[in-house]
Amino acid sequence: MKFTMSWLKDHLDTTATLDDVLYALTDLGLEVEGVSDPAASLGAFTIARVIEAVQHPDADRLRLCRVEAWPNGPDSPSEEVQVVCGAPNARTGLVGVFAPVGTHVPGTGVDLKPGVIRGQASNGMLCSERELELSEDHDGIIDLPADAPLGARYIDYAGANDPVIEIAITPNRPDALGVRGIARDLAARGLGTLKPLDVEPVTGEFRCPIGVQIAPELIEKGCPFFAGRLVRGVQNGPSPDWLQKRLRAIGLRPISALVDITNFFTFDLNRPLHVFDAAKVSGDLRVHPAQGGEGIVALDDKTYTLGAGQMVISDDHGPESIAGVMGGAASGCSEETVDVFIESAYWDPITIAATGRALKINSDARYRFERGVDPAFTRDGLELATRMVLDLCGGAASEVVFDGAVPDTTRSYTFDPARVGSLVGMDIPEAEQRATLEALGFTLDGAMATPPSWRPDVLGSADLIEEIARVASLTKLEGKPLPRPQAGVPRAILTPLQTRERAARRMLAGLGYNECVTYSFIDGDSAALFGGGADATRLQNPISSEMTHMRPDLLPGLLQAAARNQARGAMDLALFEVGPAFSGGEPGEQHMQAAAILVGANADRDPHGSRRAVDLYDAKADAEAVLSAIGAPAKFQINRNLPGWFHPGRAGIISLGPKLPMAMFGEVHPRIIRHYGLKGAVMALTVLVENPPQPKARKTARGALSGNRLQSVERDFAFVLDAGVEAAQVVNAAMGADKALIADVQVFDEFAGDKAAAQLGEGRKSLAIAVRLQPGARTLTDEEIDAVGEKLVAKVTKATGGTLRG
């Protein structure tokens, strides 16, 4: 959004300096992106007089001019300078604009240097308006009245010393897309007084011959209100100098009075308008959805094909304007326009945004309508535009025709002055708060505040507090320590889940893993490999094709990170991440995980041979360590009910019963490894942080030490089993033989493979276990020990089908 200081002062009665305005704008949230000060670029151009202009002796189209200039101002002595000039209007006695040697000419980009042109010295330049970037006029040099102040700066004489300010507008502040909205904010800050805006309705002299109609399906949302009127007998010539200067200053090219008026109101009051040449309109104007496939040549001379449902304004011949986005060239105004129809309408922001995006049209009208203009100002904008058309172009106005009604945006919110302190931490008197809101256009009625129609972004009580703090300036916010309780220990701040997250993160970092923070979005193929990829987790507007779905698991991001590291020569990796994974797109359809992967070897190379490839037992040990750190029960089961991304024979699930998994560990499936282009085996673990039950509250007193004075007894057993029998089956069966006496069972040897098959039979193996018996009341006799051993052998034989090895 660009505007000039003089334009701002049309709405703001202020004596503030440019620096004051710039600081206040940024502090109010209207960040200043740039300032163009003409004094910096045009300050060296002064008013000078041509003492004599004679024909150049060696060039027919050049003249040799003796110029009287005042390099140090009008009160200093003058000096005579010779300039070679090719302008046709260069003559003796002409008062023009002179640029001395060393001046940068913005219109040409040239820094003036002493030169020789066709054998004659030239020390400076007599300038045209285009060379000063004041207009496109380059037919001759600037010709000023004879009474122009010689030696004065030209920008001061021409009133061109008007800084141009450019600010960045966030999408929630459409009111700041008009100069008046900016002036309102500055007035609320105290930099001046907002001037009143008088809207005097224009009395219609005749009935409008062009009617307007909104299709019923659009009147509820797409176009709630459409108004217009005819102005007959206009003269559409160039707009006045003041209007052209305003538009040029903000980068717009003046076209004609009618078009310039609509551009002026777009930036002055954030009220986009459109003008139709009434002679080119056949019948009434209708606002309706396009059927799809209609073509229209817009004002940018490009042809657009309308999609089904896009709003369009049509007459009896067909589409004449893309509603709220850009008018059509067929009904555009020209110098021959005599009768003009002025349109002012309120368009639904979402519909305009969708149409503009689909057609790839970026216009000032679309930019404003899709952010939300003031619906209550639709009729007033038409009246003000009509008045300016009559003043600048003459003619007579008809009565206003309209369809629909201005949408009611009235809403009220509770205003609690005490919330400024609790939400923002600023101490602002209630009277100042109320004055701020009223200065911004809010209506206060006791404890209720009603936002103005031009502030669609205010949608709650907290927004009222934000406005007060913004105007008061957040730079006044002082840091204060949080209040401390007078006595006692403060309660814990972290939730149990947050405590578990922290414990899991610390444990994995302590085990030597490096933490990764990956995107929560992954590509659809990767999501499908890990049980996701459904439409419920698809993003409507993804960042890229590699980030189309919410991640169902943390492992895809870690595997991608490992692949990138391997591509750069890092082959031994230990990576982890703690974060959410998603099963759906609704609240609650996510769960917290702590995941890690191991790739390569378990240690650096050394001369003692301790280096080996990581295996599933490394992942199992680390998973158990994390479970212990987050307070999971020490007793659990391990089964093979695995998801498809783990190797079916080299992985397991740690769970409390069959329905409460706590962690998964093991080797990643080769199919997954190939998908990510990884080299070697990859071990992974995933801890479901939320699943383990919370431990019971600790008792304040410690229990008695449970010791035993009797010596334990250890016995070893070896069983011949089918090769497919798991060691856990043997251990669990042995533990159940006598729960009172058997304290521990450990597997210490396995004999399997070809040698085992040769000695024990095909498909057989031997598994040896160490059993520790711990008596409690008295020392066990040999008979009692043998009885326990017999029960153990029978239990294992029944559970596994194995036999005791001889």
N, C-alpha and C positions, 0 to 999 in steps of 0.2 A: 504494500500500500504506500503510494507516494502522495505528497502534498507539499505546498509551499507555506512559508511563514505568513505571508499576506493572506493566503487562503484560510489558514487556521484562524487568523484574526477577524475574518468575516463572521465567525461564530463565537470567538472568545475575546472578550474585552480584557486585555492583559498588557502589562508593561514588562513581562518576564523576558529575559535575554534568551538567545538561542541555546546557550549552554544549560540554562535552567530548564528549558523545555525538553532538551535531549535527555537530561538526567531523570526528570520526572517521568518521561515516557517509558524508559527502560525499567524504572523502579515500579511503575504501575503494571508491568507485565507486557507492555507493547514495545518489545525490544527494538532498539534503533539499529538498523543494519548498515546504514550509510547516510552521509550528508554531502550534498553537492552545493558548495558555496560559490556563487558566481564571482565574488570578490577575489577568490583565489585564482580563477582562470581568466577573468576579464578585467581585473583591476588595472592592468597596465595600458589598456586602450583609452586614449584621451581624445578630447575634442580639439581639432586643429583646423587651421585655415590655409587654403591654397593661395599663396601670394601671386603666383603666376603659373599658368599651364601653357606650354608651347609644344609644337610638334617635335617628336623625336627625329633627329637628323638622319637616322639610318633605319627607321621602321615606320611604315604607314599607320599601323594600328596602335602605336604607343605614343604616350605624351610624357614630356619632361616637366615635372612639377616641382616648384619651390614651395615647401611647406613650412609654415610657422607653427612650431610646437612648443609646449611648456612641459619639459620633462619632470620638473619638480613641483608641479601644481600651478594653479592659476595665479597665485601671488608671487611666483618666482619669475626671473627673467626668461624671456622666450629665446628660442634659437631657430635658425633656419636650416632645413634639411632638404636634400634633393632626393626625390623619389621618382622612379620610372613606373608609370601606371598605364594599364591597358583598358581601363574602364571607359566606355563611350561617353559617360557624363562628366568625366574629369574636366574641370574648367577653372579659369581664373576667378577667385572670389568664393569658391565653393567651401562650405563649412562641413567637414566630415569627421571620420573616426580614424585616428592615426595609431599605428603600432610601431614602436621604436625597435631598433636592433636588439636582439636578445629575447624578444617576446615569443611565447608559444602561441601559435594560431590554432585554436581547437578545431575549426572547420576543415583545416588542411593537414593538421598534425605536424606542421613544419615549425622549427625554431628559426626565427629570422636572423640572418647574418648579413654583414656588409657584402654587397655584390656589384658586379658590373654587367649591365644588360645592353647588348649591342654597342659596346664601347662607352657607355655612360654609367657613372656611379649611381647606385641606388641604396639608400640607407634607411630602410623602413618600409612601411606598407600602408596604403589607404584601403580600408576594408569594406566589404559588403556584409549584409546581414547573415548570409549563409556562412561566411568565414568566421563569424562570431557565434554560429549555431543558434541564432535568434529566429531565423525563418529559412525558407528555401529560396529567397530572393537573391539572385546572383546576376541580375541584368546590369547592375552598375554598383558603384560604391555608394555608401550611405550619404544622403544629401540632407543636411540638417538646416533648420531655419537660421537666418543671419544673426538672430539674437541669442543663439545657443551659447552657453558660458564657455569661452575658450579656455583650454587648459584643464577643465574639470574632467573627472572620470565619466566615461560614457554610460556605464551601468547605473550611476547615480542619476544622471540626466534622464535616461530612458526608463527609469523605474525597474530595471532588470536586476537590481541587487536584492534578490529574493531567494534565500536558501531553500533547497529542495530536500525534504526529509523522507527517508524510506524506512518503514518499520515492518517487522515480521508479525503477522497476525496468526494466532493459533486458531484451530478450527472451532473452538468454543466461543469465539468473540466476533460474531458477524457484525455486531453494531459498530466495531472499530474499522469496518471497511468503508465507512463514510467519514468525511472530515468532521462533521458535527458530533459523531460518536466519540472521536478522539478529543475534541474540545470539551465534551461533557466530562470525561475522565479527568482532564487537567483542571477543570473548574472545581470538581469535587476535591482534588488535591489542594486547592487553594491558590492556583496560579492565575486566577482571574475569575471573571463572571461570564457565564454562558448567556449569550445574547438570545432574546426571544425570537422564535420563528413564527411569524405571522402567516397564516394560511387563509387568504381571502378568496372564497369561492368565486369562480367566474360565472356570471349569469349567462345562460344559453340564450341565443337570439333566435334559434330555430330548432326544429326537431332533427335529430341525427338521421340521415338517410341510410346509414349502415347499422344494422342490428348485430347483437352478439348473443351467442348461445353456447352453453357448456353441456356436453353429453352427460346424461344422468349418471353413468357409471364413473365419471370423473369428478363430479361436483362434491362428493363426499371427501375425497382425498386429493386426487391429482391436481385439480384446479378449483378450489372452493369459491374463488371470486375473480371475475374478469370485468374490467370497466374500460371505457374509451369514449372519445368524442371526436367530432369532425371540426377542423378549423378551415374555413373556406377563404380563398383569396390571399394566400400567403406569397411572399417573395423570398425564395430560398437562395439567397446569395451568400457570400462569405460572412462568417460570424464576426462580431466586433473584436478589436485587438485584445481587450482584457480577457475575453474567453479563449481566444487562440493562444495567448501567452500561458494561461492556466494549463491548457491541455498539452502544449509543447513541453512545459516544465516537467510534467509527469510522464513524458514519453509517448503521448498520443499525437497523431497527425490530424490537424483540423481538416474537415472535409467540406461541410456546409453548415449553415446555421441550424437547420433542423437536426442533423446528426450530431453536431457538437452539443446541442442542448441536452440530448439524451445521454451523451457521454458525461456531461457536466453533472447531471443529477445522479448518475451511477456512482461517481466518486464523492460528490458533495454530501449527499444524504443517504447513500447506499440504497437508492431506489432505481433499479434498472427499468428502462422504458423502451418502447419500440414505436417507430412511426412508419405507417403505410402510406404510399401514394394512393389517395382515394380513387383517382382516375383509373388505377390499375387493379382495383378490387371490384369483383363482380358479385353483387348480391351481399348477403350478410356474412359475417365471420363466425365460424364454428370451431370450438375447441373439442377435439375428439381423439380417441386412440387410433393410430394408423393400423390399417389391415395388414400391412407388410408388403414390401416390394415397391412402394411409391418412391419416386425420385424427386429431388428438389435441389435446385441450384441456390446455394446460400450466398450471403453477402461477401464471403471470401472467394467467390467465383468457383467453388468446388462443388461437385455433384455428390449428394449423399443419398443412399438408399435406406429408407426408413424400415425399421423392424416392427413386427406386430406388437401393438400395445404402446408404442412410443407416442407421446402427446404431440399433436400437430394442430396448427391453426390453418383452416382452409376456407376458401370462398367457393363459389359455384364452379370454378374452373379446376379446383384441386388445392393441394398444399401451398400455403403462402409463407409459412414460418414454422421453424422447429421450436415449439413452445418452450420459452424460458432459456433457450440455448443460443439460437441465432436466427435472424430473419432471412427471408428469401430475397434473392436478387430481383425477381420478376416484379415485386411490388415495392421495391426500394425507392427512396426519394432521390431526386436529382435536381439540377438547376431549373428544369422545366416544371417542377411540381408546383401546383396551384392550390390544390385541396389536399389536406393531410389528415389522416386518422391517427390519433395518439392512443396508444394502448398502455394500460397499467394493470397488472394482474398479480395475484399471489399464486405461486406454484409450489407443489409439494417437494421438499428438498430431496427425498430419496428417489423420487421419479426423475427429477432433473439430473441427479448424479448418475443414475443408471443410463439415461439416454445419452448424456455427454460422454460417458466412458465408452459406451457401445459404438458411438459414431466418431470417437476420438476428436472431439471438438473442444478446444479450450478457449472460452470466451469470458469476458468480464462479467457478463450476465450469468452464465452458468456458475462461475466461481462464487458469486454471491447467493444465487438462489439455492444452490445445494448446501450452503451453510445456514441459510435461513434469514430472509429479510423480515422487516417489520410488517406483519400483515395488516395492522391497524393503520399504517401510513399509505396504503395502496391508493385510496381516494385522494388523500392530501397531496401525494406525489403527482397525481394527474392534474390537480388544480394548479399547483406551482408550475408544472411544465407548460400548461396551457397559458398561464400568465406570461411566461418568458417568451413563448412563441408569438403571442400577440405583441409583446413589446419589441421584439427583434425582427419579426417577419411580417407583422401586421395581420389583417384578416379579421374574421368574425367567427366566434365559437358557437357550436351547437350545444344542446342539452346533453348531459351525460347519459350514456346507455350502459347497462351492466346486467350481469347475470350472476346468481349465487349470492353469497353473503360472506363478510369477513369472518374467518373462524375465530371462535372465542378461545383465547389462550389464557384467560384469567385463572389464576391460582394463587393461593395464599399459604404461607408457612409461619410457624410459630417463631417469634423473634424473642430470644432470651439474651439480654445483654451480658449476663454472667458467663455465658458460654465462650465469650471471647477469651477470657482468662483460662478456661479449662482446655479449649481446643488449640489456641494459639500461644497463650502465655503472655499476652499483652494487657496492660492495665489502661483501658480507654474509657473515659466517662460515658455514661449512657446518653447524655445529650449530644455528645460528639458522634456517637454511633448513629443515632437517629438522623442527625444532620447529614452525615455521609450518605446514608441510604436515600434520603430525600433528594440530595444533590445528584445522585445517579438515576433518579426517576422512579424510585420505589414509592409506593403508597403505604403509609403506616396507619393502622387503626388499632390502638391499644397494643396488645401483644401479638398482633398478626401483621405480616408484611406481604404486600402484593408486588411481585416483580413487574416491570414495564413490559410492554409487548415486544420491545426490541431486544430483550434478553432471554432467548430460549434456553440458554445454558444454565440458568438458575433453577434448580430442581429440588431444593431442600433447604432445611434450616441451616445446615452447615455451609451452604453456598452464601448465605447472608453474612456469616462470620468471615468467610474468605474475602468478600467484597470490602468489609470494614477494615480488615487487616491489610489488604492490598493498598487501599487508599491511604491508610495511616502510615504505611511503609514498614515492611518487614525488617528494614535496616535498624529500626528502633528496638527490635527484639533483643533482650538481654539474657545471657545465659545464667541460669540459676540452678543450684544443686537440688536434687530431689529431696523431699522431706524424709527424715529418718524417724522410725518409731521411737517413742520415748523409752521403752523398756522391752525386754524380751528378745527372742530370736525371730527375725522376719521369716515368713513362710516361704517355701520354695517357689521360685518363679517358673522354672521349666516344668513342662508336663512330663508324665512318665514316658511318653513316646519320644519327646525331645531328649530326655535323659538317655534313653536307649540309643538313639541316633549318635549322640556324642560318644557313648561308650563303644559302640561298634566302630566308629571312625578312629578313635584312639587306639583300639586294639589292632585294627588292620594296619594302621600306620606304624605301630610298635612292632608288628611282625615283619616289617620291611617292605610293605607295599607302598607304591606311589599313588597319591590320590588324583583322580581325573574328575573333571566337571564337563560332561557332554551335554549336547542338546537333548531336550525331551522329545524332539521330532526325529523320525527316521523314515526311510523310504518304505513303500508298500511291500516290496519283496522281503526285506529284512523283517518287517513286522509279521508277515505271514509265517516266516520260518520259526518265530518264537511265539506262536499262538495268537497273534493279533492280526491287524490289517483289515478289520471290519469297518463298515461305513460309520459306525458309531464313534470311531477314533480318527476318522479322516478330517483333515483341516479344510475349511472352506476356502481359505486364502493362504496357501502354503508359501513359505519363503522361496522354495525351489523344489524341483522334482525329487530331490533327495531327502526332503523333509515334509512328507505328505501325511504322515500318521503319528499319533502319539505312541510312544514306545510302550510295548507290553512287558518289557524286561530291561534290566540295565546291561545285560551282556552284549547286545548288539553294538552299543556305543563303545564298550571296552574292547571288543574284537576289532572294530574299525580303528581305534587308537593303536592297538597292537600291530595291525597291518601297516599303518603309516610309519611306526617306529621300525619295523623290520625292513621296510623299503629304504630306510636311512641307515641301515647297518646295525641297529640295536636288536640283538637276537635273544638276550636273556631279560625277560620282563616280568614284573610283578605290579599289576595295576589294580586299583579298586575305586569304587564309587558308592556313595550312599545317597539315595534319592528316591523319588516316587516313580512307580510304574503304573500304567493305566489299562484298565479292562473295559472302559467305556468313556463316554463323553459327559456324563452327569456327575454332580457332586457325590462324593462317596465311592465312586467307581475307580479308586486308585488305592494303592497300598505301598508301604515303605519297604525298600529292600536295601541290603548291604551286599554288594556283589564284588567278586574279585577274580582275576585270572592269573595263571602262572604259565610262562612260556620259556622253553630252553632249559638251562641247568639251574641247580639249586644254589650254586656258589661260583665264585670266581675261580679261574684256573690256578692250581697250586701244585707243587711237586710231590705231594703226599697222596694223591689219588682220591681225595675225599669228594671230588666233584662228580655229580651224577645228574641224569635227567630228572626233572620233576615228575612225580607220579600222583595218582589219585589219593594216596595216603597223605601227601603234603596238603592237598586241598581239604581232606577230611579233618586233619588235625587243626587246620586254621579255622574251619567252620565250627568245630567244637570249641575252640578258644573264643570265638566271637559269641557263640551261644552262652558260654560261661560268663563273659563280660556283661551281657545284657540281662543276666539273671534267669536264664532258662533252667528248667529242672535238670539235674545231673543224670537221671535215669531216662533213657529213651530207647526207641527201636530204630533199626535201619532196615528199610525195605527197598524194593526195586521198582516201585510204581512211578517210573520216571517220565518227564516230558520228552518230546522227540528231539530236542537239541542236545541231549546227553547221550554218550555211548551206552548202549543197552547192557553191556557186560562189564563196564568199568566205571560205574557210578552208583550212587545210592541216595536215598532220602532219609533224613533224620526226622523222626516224628514221634508224637505222643499218641499212640494208637493209630489206626488206619486213616482217621479223618482229620488229623491236626498236624500237617507238615510244618516243620520249623526251619529246615535248611535242606539244600541240595548240594551235592558235591560230586566231582568225578571228572572224567575226560570228556571234552566236547566232541560231538559226533563228527566223523570225518566229512560228512556232507556239508556241515556248517563251516568247517575249516576251509574246504575248497571254495565255498561261496565268497569268503572274505580274502582268499588268496594268501592264507597264512602258511608258514613253513614249520613243519614239526607238529608234535602233539601239543594240545592246549588243555590245561587243567583249569577248572572253574568251580566256584562256590557261590551260592546265593542264599543269604540268610533272610528269612521273612521276619523282619524286625517286630512286627505287630503281633505275630501268632503265639509266641510262647506266653503262657499265663504269667501274670504279675506275681512275683514272690510274696509270700505272706509277710505281714509286718513283723519286724524283729521284736523279740521280747526284750524288755529292759534289763533283765538279769540273765546271766549265762547259766546254761544247764550244767549239771555235774559232768566231770570228765569221765568218758566211757573208756576204760582200759581193761586189760585182761592179763592176769598173772600167769595163766597157763600157756604153755608153748604150743604153737600151731603145728599141724602135721601136713606134709605135702606128699602127694602121690601123683605119678605120671601114668597116663593111659594113651594108647595108640589104637586107632580104629581104622579098619579097612572099609572104605566107602565108595559109592559111585562117584565118578569124577564131577558130576553136576551138583552134588550136595554142598551146601554152603557151610562155612565154618560157624556162622552164627547159629545155625540149627543145632550143631553139636554143643556149642557153649550154652545155649538156652536150655537144652535138654539136661545137660550136666548140672546146671545151677538148680534145676527143679527137682533133682533127686533127693536132696535133704536141705531145705532152706534154713534150718536151724544150725546145721553144722558147716555146710559149705559156704565159705566166706568169699572165695574168688576162684574163677576159672580163666586160664590164659592159654591161647594157642601158641606153642613154641616151635612146631616143626610141621612141614608138609612135604610129602614124598609123592611127586606126580610126574607125568610125562611118559616118555618112551621107556625109561628104565623101570618106572613103576608098573607100566603095562606088562613088561616082560616078566616081572617077579610076582605081581599081584593079579594079573589078568587084564584083558583089554577093557578100557573104560573104567578102571579102578584107580584109587589113590589112597594114601595113608595120611591121617591127620593125628598129630600128637598134642595132648593137652596136659597142662599142669593144674592140679586141683589142690586148693589149700583148705584144710579143715581146721576150724577154730573152736575148741571146746570152751564151754562157759562155766560149768560147775565143777567138773573133775577131769582128771586126765583120762583120755580114751584108752581102752584096752585094744589089743590086736584084733580080737573078735569083733568089736564095735567098728573098728576101722575097715575090716574086711566086709562087714555087712553094708556099710555105706558104699564101698566100692562096687559090690554086687548090684545094689540098687541103681548106682550111676550107670553101670554097663547096660543093665536092662532098660533103663530110661532112654539112653542114647540109641540102643538097638531098635527099640520100638519107634522112636521119632525119625530115625534116618535110614533104617534098614542095614546099618553097618554091623560089623563084627569086630570083636576085640582081636587085635593083631597078636599073633603068637611070637 
